Amino acid sequence: KGLIPHVPWISKCMSLYSLSQVHKGIIVAGPPASGKSSCIATLVEALSSISAPTPSTRSTGKPALGTSHKLLRLNPLVVDDYGLVFGYLNQNHDWIDGIFTHAWKKACRHKSTTWLCLDGPLNAGWADNFSSVLDGDNDNTFHLPNGDRLQLSDNVRLLFETTDLKFASPATISRAGIVYLDKNVLGWRPIAQAWLESRPHHEVINLQRAFNKTLDAVSNFVINDAKAVSLS
């Protein structure tokens, strides 16, 4: 997978797992290139690998440690009409499932554990629809515009991947677990190391020396001092 076992990043993966045992929904926030997507994907893949049958369990007939896990990513802002995402009533007043409600129902029918990841800016326009789902004192149901309710099964996890919480409402933040990956969790070193492992040995020596000499200063300048310039 081209991943490096970077300890601060691994601790975020472990935090994500711990929160998934407590909360129905988890917000994974952080700036671009902080490792959010890889954190989610690695955890799901690791859980699925643990639960998968091994040659020893096949030969003895013993069951695997648990159900398989799979990740499904959706962007709630991929269309302008939220009805296409969360469902709507047509002209005949028949209910038409949206992209998300269809995925939800399908996930609840499966025996495997599905991680539904809503990847996009977390704003109240769509995120507040999940208030009743995230409320620990409620029955964890998603209320549809037609009056129906979708129960959140035990084998479904809700994730919200976003760059920041600037536009998120207090109702969403207070009900969800939060894992924040700041810019210092990853840094350039594990990314460079992963890339260098794919290069010939004679290149690695020179490139590693050049990286160590220049990238700290360059990255600090870009992150802390550089400012965006409008070309218009």
Helices and strands as residue ranges (DSSP letters): H 7-20, E 25-29, H 36-51, H 55-60, E 69-74, H 83-86, E 88-89, E 95-96, H 99-109, E 113-119, H 124-127, G 128-130, H 131-134, E 141-143, E 149-151, E 156-162, H 170-173, E 177-180, H 183-186, H 189-196, H 201-224
